[in-house]
Amino acid sequence: MAAFAGDLWWHANGPADDPVAPDREVLRASRLRVLAAVSLTVPGHGGPFRADDTTPR
């Protein structure tokens, strides 16, 4: 079972079973690289945004 709420999704067994990002530290490092490299992020879902202090890391 999976649950969705806005941009967030998770499995009934918790984030450790996430097939997209099984290693949360690797996911975080990837996000930090992207945020450091771009001034405007255009996600696959949702509108473009500029990262600030409230952007998930």
PyMOL Python script that loads the backbone (N, CA, C, O; Angstrom):
from pymol import cmd

cmd.read_pdbstr("""\
ATOM      1  N   MET A   1       0.837  -1.182   0.000  1.00  0.00           N
ATOM      2  CA  MET A   1       0.000   0.000   0.000  1.00  0.00           C
ATOM      3  C   MET A   1       0.876   1.237   0.000  1.00  0.00           C
ATOM      4  O   MET A   1       1.901   1.264   0.681  1.00  0.00           O
ATOM      5  N   ALA A   2       0.498   2.251  -0.742  1.00  0.00           N
ATOM      6  CA  ALA A   2       1.194   3.533  -0.760  1.00  0.00           C
ATOM      7  C   ALA A   2       0.184   4.631  -0.464  1.00  0.00           C
ATOM      8  O   ALA A   2      -1.008   4.488  -0.736  1.00  0.00           O
ATOM      9  N   ALA A   3       0.677   5.723   0.093  1.00  0.00           N
ATOM     10  CA  ALA A   3      -0.179   6.874   0.385  1.00  0.00           C
ATOM     11  C   ALA A   3       0.434   8.109  -0.261  1.00  0.00           C
ATOM     12  O   ALA A   3       1.656   8.239  -0.334  1.00  0.00           O
ATOM     13  N   PHE A   4      -0.413   9.005  -0.724  1.00  0.00           N
ATOM     14  CA  PHE A   4       0.031  10.231  -1.371  1.00  0.00           C
ATOM     15  C   PHE A   4      -0.619  11.417  -0.687  1.00  0.00           C
ATOM     16  O   PHE A   4      -1.797  11.367  -0.332  1.00  0.00           O
ATOM     17  N   ALA A   5       0.159  12.502  -0.498  1.00  0.00           N
ATOM     18  CA  ALA A   5      -0.369  13.756   0.034  1.00  0.00           C
ATOM     19  C   ALA A   5       0.428  14.888  -0.592  1.00  0.00           C
ATOM     20  O   ALA A   5       1.562  15.144  -0.185  1.00  0.00           O
ATOM     21  N   GLY A   6      -0.144  15.566  -1.571  1.00  0.00           N
ATOM     22  CA  GLY A   6       0.588  16.627  -2.262  1.00  0.00           C
ATOM     23  C   GLY A   6       1.799  16.048  -2.969  1.00  0.00           C
ATOM     24  O   GLY A   6       1.669  15.144  -3.795  1.00  0.00           O
ATOM     25  N   ASP A   7       2.986  16.570  -2.645  1.00  0.00           N
ATOM     26  CA  ASP A   7       4.224  16.083  -3.241  1.00  0.00           C
ATOM     27  C   ASP A   7       4.835  14.921  -2.463  1.00  0.00           C
ATOM     28  O   ASP A   7       5.856  14.378  -2.886  1.00  0.00           O
ATOM     29  N   LEU A   8       4.247  14.530  -1.352  1.00  0.00           N
ATOM     30  CA  LEU A   8       4.806  13.484  -0.507  1.00  0.00           C
ATOM     31  C   LEU A   8       4.134  12.147  -0.763  1.00  0.00           C
ATOM     32  O   LEU A   8       2.930  12.088  -1.011  1.00  0.00           O
ATOM     33  N   TRP A   9       4.908  11.081  -0.704  1.00  0.00           N
ATOM     34  CA  TRP A   9       4.334   9.739  -0.790  1.00  0.00           C
ATOM     35  C   TRP A   9       5.164   8.797   0.040  1.00  0.00           C
ATOM     36  O   TRP A   9       6.362   9.006   0.231  1.00  0.00           O
ATOM     37  N   TRP A  10       4.530   7.766   0.528  1.00  0.00           N
ATOM     38  CA  TRP A  10       5.224   6.800   1.362  1.00  0.00           C
ATOM     39  C   TRP A  10       4.512   5.461   1.296  1.00  0.00           C
ATOM     40  O   TRP A  10       3.354   5.366   0.890  1.00  0.00           O
ATOM     41  N   HIS A  11       5.234   4.432   1.706  1.00  0.00           N
ATOM     42  CA  HIS A  11       4.697   3.079   1.720  1.00  0.00           C
ATOM     43  C   HIS A  11       4.283   2.718   3.141  1.00  0.00           C
ATOM     44  O   HIS A  11       4.770   3.305   4.107  1.00  0.00           O
ATOM     45  N   ALA A  12       3.395   1.765   3.259  1.00  0.00           N
ATOM     46  CA  ALA A  12       2.911   1.344   4.572  1.00  0.00           C
ATOM     47  C   ALA A  12       4.047   0.857   5.464  1.00  0.00           C
ATOM     48  O   ALA A  12       3.965   0.964   6.687  1.00  0.00           O
ATOM     49  N   ASN A  13       5.111   0.319   4.858  1.00  0.00           N
ATOM     50  CA  ASN A  13       6.220  -0.204   5.654  1.00  0.00           C
ATOM     51  C   ASN A  13       7.270   0.846   5.979  1.00  0.00           C
ATOM     52  O   ASN A  13       8.296   0.510   6.570  1.00  0.00           O
ATOM     53  N   GLY A  14       7.054   2.100   5.615  1.00  0.00           N
ATOM     54  CA  GLY A  14       7.972   3.164   5.974  1.00  0.00           C
ATOM     55  C   GLY A  14       8.955   3.513   4.875  1.00  0.00           C
ATOM     56  O   GLY A  14       9.027   2.813   3.865  1.00  0.00           O
ATOM     57  N   PRO A  15       9.723   4.601   5.057  1.00  0.00           N
ATOM     58  CA  PRO A  15      10.627   5.086   4.027  1.00  0.00           C
ATOM     59  C   PRO A  15      11.765   4.123   3.700  1.00  0.00           C
ATOM     60  O   PRO A  15      12.345   4.222   2.619  1.00  0.00           O
ATOM     61  N   ALA A  16      12.101   3.208   4.583  1.00  0.00           N
ATOM     62  CA  ALA A  16      13.172   2.254   4.302  1.00  0.00           C
ATOM     63  C   ALA A  16      12.812   1.357   3.119  1.00  0.00           C
ATOM     64  O   ALA A  16      13.698   0.805   2.467  1.00  0.00           O
ATOM     65  N   ASP A  17      11.515   1.210   2.841  1.00  0.00           N
ATOM     66  CA  ASP A  17      11.062   0.374   1.733  1.00  0.00           C
ATOM     67  C   ASP A  17      10.771   1.177   0.474  1.00  0.00           C
ATOM     68  O   ASP A  17      10.177   0.648  -0.466  1.00  0.00           O
ATOM     69  N   ASP A  18      11.171   2.431   0.434  1.00  0.00           N
ATOM     70  CA  ASP A  18      10.926   3.300  -0.711  1.00  0.00           C
ATOM     71  C   ASP A  18      11.732   2.798  -1.906  1.00  0.00           C
ATOM     72  O   ASP A  18      12.961   2.824  -1.854  1.00  0.00           O
ATOM     73  N   PRO A  19      11.081   2.341  -2.987  1.00  0.00           N
ATOM     74  CA  PRO A  19      11.823   1.798  -4.128  1.00  0.00           C
ATOM     75  C   PRO A  19      12.562   2.866  -4.928  1.00  0.00           C
ATOM     76  O   PRO A  19      13.501   2.543  -5.657  1.00  0.00           O
ATOM     77  N   VAL A  20      12.162   4.125  -4.808  1.00  0.00           N
ATOM     78  CA  VAL A  20      12.792   5.199  -5.551  1.00  0.00           C
ATOM     79  C   VAL A  20      14.042   5.708  -4.833  1.00  0.00           C
ATOM     80  O   VAL A  20      15.041   6.028  -5.477  1.00  0.00           O
ATOM     81  N   ALA A  21      13.988   5.783  -3.511  1.00  0.00           N
ATOM     82  CA  ALA A  21      15.108   6.314  -2.734  1.00  0.00           C
ATOM     83  C   ALA A  21      15.333   5.456  -1.494  1.00  0.00           C
ATOM     84  O   ALA A  21      15.031   5.887  -0.381  1.00  0.00           O
ATOM     85  N   PRO A  22      15.858   4.250  -1.673  1.00  0.00           N
ATOM     86  CA  PRO A  22      16.052   3.385  -0.509  1.00  0.00           C
ATOM     87  C   PRO A  22      17.136   3.888   0.439  1.00  0.00           C
ATOM     88  O   PRO A  22      17.136   3.519   1.614  1.00  0.00           O
ATOM     89  N   ASP A  23      18.059   4.721  -0.041  1.00  0.00           N
ATOM     90  CA  ASP A  23      19.112   5.273   0.805  1.00  0.00           C
ATOM     91  C   ASP A  23      18.871   6.773   0.945  1.00  0.00           C
ATOM     92  O   ASP A  23      19.144   7.539   0.021  1.00  0.00           O
ATOM     93  N   ARG A  24      18.364   7.186   2.092  1.00  0.00           N
ATOM     94  CA  ARG A  24      17.978   8.584   2.305  1.00  0.00           C
ATOM     95  C   ARG A  24      19.171   9.533   2.221  1.00  0.00           C
ATOM     96  O   ARG A  24      19.008  10.671   1.780  1.00  0.00           O
ATOM     97  N   GLU A  25      20.362   9.102   2.627  1.00  0.00           N
ATOM     98  CA  GLU A  25      21.543   9.956   2.553  1.00  0.00           C
ATOM     99  C   GLU A  25      21.956  10.194   1.100  1.00  0.00           C
ATOM    100  O   GLU A  25      22.396  11.292   0.757  1.00  0.00           O
ATOM    101  N   VAL A  26      21.821   9.187   0.251  1.00  0.00           N
ATOM    102  CA  VAL A  26      22.116   9.355  -1.174  1.00  0.00           C
ATOM    103  C   VAL A  26      21.112  10.336  -1.783  1.00  0.00           C
ATOM    104  O   VAL A  26      21.495  11.191  -2.582  1.00  0.00           O
ATOM    105  N   LEU A  27      19.853  10.223  -1.422  1.00  0.00           N
ATOM    106  CA  LEU A  27      18.822  11.140  -1.904  1.00  0.00           C
ATOM    107  C   LEU A  27      19.144  12.567  -1.472  1.00  0.00           C
ATOM    108  O   LEU A  27      19.061  13.489  -2.283  1.00  0.00           O
ATOM    109  N   ARG A  28      19.509  12.757  -0.213  1.00  0.00           N
ATOM    110  CA  ARG A  28      19.829  14.096   0.300  1.00  0.00           C
ATOM    111  C   ARG A  28      21.033  14.680  -0.436  1.00  0.00           C
ATOM    112  O   ARG A  28      21.011  15.849  -0.821  1.00  0.00           O
ATOM    113  N   ALA A  29      22.075  13.888  -0.634  1.00  0.00           N
ATOM    114  CA  ALA A  29      23.265  14.362  -1.339  1.00  0.00           C
ATOM    115  C   ALA A  29      22.915  14.774  -2.769  1.00  0.00           C
ATOM    116  O   ALA A  29      23.429  15.772  -3.275  1.00  0.00           O
ATOM    117  N   SER A  30      22.047  14.011  -3.410  1.00  0.00           N
ATOM    118  CA  SER A  30      21.618  14.337  -4.764  1.00  0.00           C
ATOM    119  C   SER A  30      20.858  15.656  -4.789  1.00  0.00           C
ATOM    120  O   SER A  30      21.087  16.489  -5.667  1.00  0.00           O
ATOM    121  N   ARG A  31      19.959  15.850  -3.837  1.00  0.00           N
ATOM    122  CA  ARG A  31      19.199  17.108  -3.763  1.00  0.00           C
ATOM    123  C   ARG A  31      20.138  18.295  -3.563  1.00  0.00           C
ATOM    124  O   ARG A  31      19.964  19.338  -4.195  1.00  0.00           O
ATOM    125  N   LEU A  32      21.133  18.141  -2.687  1.00  0.00           N
ATOM    126  CA  LEU A  32      22.071  19.231  -2.432  1.00  0.00           C
ATOM    127  C   LEU A  32      22.871  19.580  -3.684  1.00  0.00           C
ATOM    128  O   LEU A  32      23.117  20.757  -3.949  1.00  0.00           O
ATOM    129  N   ARG A  33      23.281  18.569  -4.460  1.00  0.00           N
ATOM    130  CA  ARG A  33      24.009  18.831  -5.710  1.00  0.00           C
ATOM    131  C   ARG A  33      23.143  19.606  -6.697  1.00  0.00           C
ATOM    132  O   ARG A  33      23.612  20.552  -7.330  1.00  0.00           O
ATOM    133  N   VAL A  34      21.894  19.208  -6.827  1.00  0.00           N
ATOM    134  CA  VAL A  34      20.984  19.895  -7.752  1.00  0.00           C
ATOM    135  C   VAL A  34      20.754  21.328  -7.294  1.00  0.00           C
ATOM    136  O   VAL A  34      20.845  22.252  -8.102  1.00  0.00           O
ATOM    137  N   LEU A  35      20.458  21.531  -6.021  1.00  0.00           N
ATOM    138  CA  LEU A  35      20.179  22.868  -5.517  1.00  0.00           C
ATOM    139  C   LEU A  35      21.390  23.790  -5.640  1.00  0.00           C
ATOM    140  O   LEU A  35      21.230  24.994  -5.840  1.00  0.00           O
ATOM    141  N   ALA A  36      22.602  23.239  -5.524  1.00  0.00           N
ATOM    142  CA  ALA A  36      23.821  24.044  -5.662  1.00  0.00           C
ATOM    143  C   ALA A  36      24.099  24.399  -7.119  1.00  0.00           C
ATOM    144  O   ALA A  36      24.770  25.395  -7.391  1.00  0.00           O
ATOM    145  N   ALA A  37      23.601  23.607  -8.051  1.00  0.00           N
ATOM    146  CA  ALA A  37      23.944  23.792  -9.461  1.00  0.00           C
ATOM    147  C   ALA A  37      22.965  24.675 -10.225  1.00  0.00           C
ATOM    148  O   ALA A  37      23.310  25.175 -11.295  1.00  0.00           O
ATOM    149  N   VAL A  38      21.770  24.880  -9.715  1.00  0.00           N
ATOM    150  CA  VAL A  38      20.752  25.595 -10.486  1.00  0.00           C
ATOM    151  C   VAL A  38      20.206  26.794  -9.713  1.00  0.00           C
ATOM    152  O   VAL A  38      20.225  26.815  -8.482  1.00  0.00           O
ATOM    153  N   SER A  39      19.722  27.784 -10.450  1.00  0.00           N
ATOM    154  CA  SER A  39      19.080  28.920  -9.792  1.00  0.00           C
ATOM    155  C   SER A  39      17.557  28.794  -9.845  1.00  0.00           C
ATOM    156  O   SER A  39      16.852  29.409  -9.046  1.00  0.00           O
ATOM    157  N   LEU A  40      17.056  27.997 -10.786  1.00  0.00           N
ATOM    158  CA  LEU A  40      15.618  27.776 -10.916  1.00  0.00           C
ATOM    159  C   LEU A  40      15.390  26.286 -11.131  1.00  0.00           C
ATOM    160  O   LEU A  40      15.961  25.690 -12.045  1.00  0.00           O
ATOM    161  N   THR A  41      14.563  25.694 -10.295  1.00  0.00           N
ATOM    162  CA  THR A  41      14.245  24.274 -10.403  1.00  0.00           C
ATOM    163  C   THR A  41      12.895  24.132 -11.081  1.00  0.00           C
ATOM    164  O   THR A  41      11.930  24.799 -10.706  1.00  0.00           O
ATOM    165  N   VAL A  42      12.829  23.259 -12.080  1.00  0.00           N
ATOM    166  CA  VAL A  42      11.574  22.974 -12.782  1.00  0.00           C
ATOM    167  C   VAL A  42      11.297  21.483 -12.587  1.00  0.00           C
ATOM    168  O   VAL A  42      11.826  20.651 -13.324  1.00  0.00           O
ATOM    169  N   PRO A  43      10.471  21.146 -11.596  1.00  0.00           N
ATOM    170  CA  PRO A  43      10.198  19.734 -11.323  1.00  0.00           C
ATOM    171  C   PRO A  43       9.277  19.117 -12.385  1.00  0.00           C
ATOM    172  O   PRO A  43       8.640  19.827 -13.164  1.00  0.00           O
ATOM    173  N   GLY A  44       9.224  17.805 -12.394  1.00  0.00           N
ATOM    174  CA  GLY A  44       8.339  17.112 -13.319  1.00  0.00           C
ATOM    175  C   GLY A  44       6.877  17.348 -13.015  1.00  0.00           C
ATOM    176  O   GLY A  44       6.037  17.294 -13.912  1.00  0.00           O
ATOM    177  N   HIS A  45       6.569  17.607 -11.767  1.00  0.00           N
ATOM    178  CA  HIS A  45       5.198  17.889 -11.321  1.00  0.00           C
ATOM    179  C   HIS A  45       5.236  19.169 -10.523  1.00  0.00           C
ATOM    180  O   HIS A  45       6.019  19.281  -9.580  1.00  0.00           O
ATOM    181  N   GLY A  46       4.419  20.129 -10.872  1.00  0.00           N
ATOM    182  CA  GLY A  46       4.397  21.393 -10.144  1.00  0.00           C
ATOM    183  C   GLY A  46       5.138  22.479 -10.901  1.00  0.00           C
ATOM    184  O   GLY A  46       5.776  22.228 -11.923  1.00  0.00           O
ATOM    185  N   GLY A  47       5.039  23.676 -10.383  1.00  0.00           N
ATOM    186  CA  GLY A  47       5.639  24.819 -11.046  1.00  0.00           C
ATOM    187  C   GLY A  47       7.100  25.027 -10.687  1.00  0.00           C
ATOM    188  O   GLY A  47       7.596  24.451  -9.719  1.00  0.00           O
ATOM    189  N   PRO A  48       7.792  25.854 -11.471  1.00  0.00           N
ATOM    190  CA  PRO A  48       9.184  26.182 -11.199  1.00  0.00           C
ATOM    191  C   PRO A  48       9.316  26.898  -9.858  1.00  0.00           C
ATOM    192  O   PRO A  48       8.386  27.572  -9.415  1.00  0.00           O
ATOM    193  N   PHE A  49      10.462  26.753  -9.220  1.00  0.00           N
ATOM    194  CA  PHE A  49      10.702  27.451  -7.955  1.00  0.00           C
ATOM    195  C   PHE A  49      12.184  27.731  -7.783  1.00  0.00           C
ATOM    196  O   PHE A  49      13.039  27.062  -8.363  1.00  0.00           O
ATOM    197  N   ARG A  50      12.464  28.744  -6.966  1.00  0.00           N
ATOM    198  CA  ARG A  50      13.838  29.044  -6.559  1.00  0.00           C
ATOM    199  C   ARG A  50      13.999  28.520  -5.140  1.00  0.00           C
ATOM    200  O   ARG A  50      13.180  28.797  -4.264  1.00  0.00           O
ATOM    201  N   ALA A  51      15.061  27.763  -4.929  1.00  0.00           N
ATOM    202  CA  ALA A  51      15.308  27.179  -3.620  1.00  0.00           C
ATOM    203  C   ALA A  51      15.616  28.278  -2.601  1.00  0.00           C
ATOM    204  O   ALA A  51      16.313  29.247  -2.904  1.00  0.00           O
ATOM    205  N   ASP A  52      15.087  28.110  -1.400  1.00  0.00           N
ATOM    206  CA  ASP A  52      15.398  29.001  -0.290  1.00  0.00           C
ATOM    207  C   ASP A  52      15.520  28.161   0.978  1.00  0.00           C
ATOM    208  O   ASP A  52      15.626  26.937   0.898  1.00  0.00           O
ATOM    209  N   ASP A  53      15.508  28.791   2.128  1.00  0.00           N
ATOM    210  CA  ASP A  53      15.697  28.084   3.395  1.00  0.00           C
ATOM    211  C   ASP A  53      14.580  27.080   3.712  1.00  0.00           C
ATOM    212  O   ASP A  53      14.750  26.204   4.560  1.00  0.00           O
ATOM    213  N   THR A  54      13.434  27.216   3.022  1.00  0.00           N
ATOM    214  CA  THR A  54      12.321  26.303   3.290  1.00  0.00           C
ATOM    215  C   THR A  54      12.307  25.093   2.348  1.00  0.00           C
ATOM    216  O   THR A  54      11.469  24.203   2.499  1.00  0.00           O
ATOM    217  N   THR A  55      13.216  25.055   1.390  1.00  0.00           N
ATOM    218  CA  THR A  55      13.272  23.962   0.427  1.00  0.00           C
ATOM    219  C   THR A  55      13.762  22.681   1.123  1.00  0.00           C
ATOM    220  O   THR A  55      14.807  22.703   1.773  1.00  0.00           O
ATOM    221  N   PRO A  56      13.025  21.565   0.998  1.00  0.00           N
ATOM    222  CA  PRO A  56      13.471  20.307   1.627  1.00  0.00           C
ATOM    223  C   PRO A  56      14.857  19.911   1.150  1.00  0.00           C
ATOM    224  O   PRO A  56      15.190  20.048  -0.027  1.00  0.00           O
ATOM    225  N   ARG A  57      15.643  19.426   2.066  1.00  0.00           N
ATOM    226  CA  ARG A  57      16.989  18.965   1.760  1.00  0.00           C
ATOM    227  C   ARG A  57      17.105  17.555   2.204  1.00  0.00           C
ATOM    228  O   ARG A  57      18.163  16.944   2.048  1.00  0.00           O
TER     229      ARG A  57
END
""", "prot")
cmd.dss("prot")
cmd.show_as("cartoon", "prot")
cmd.util.cbc("prot")
cmd.orient("prot")
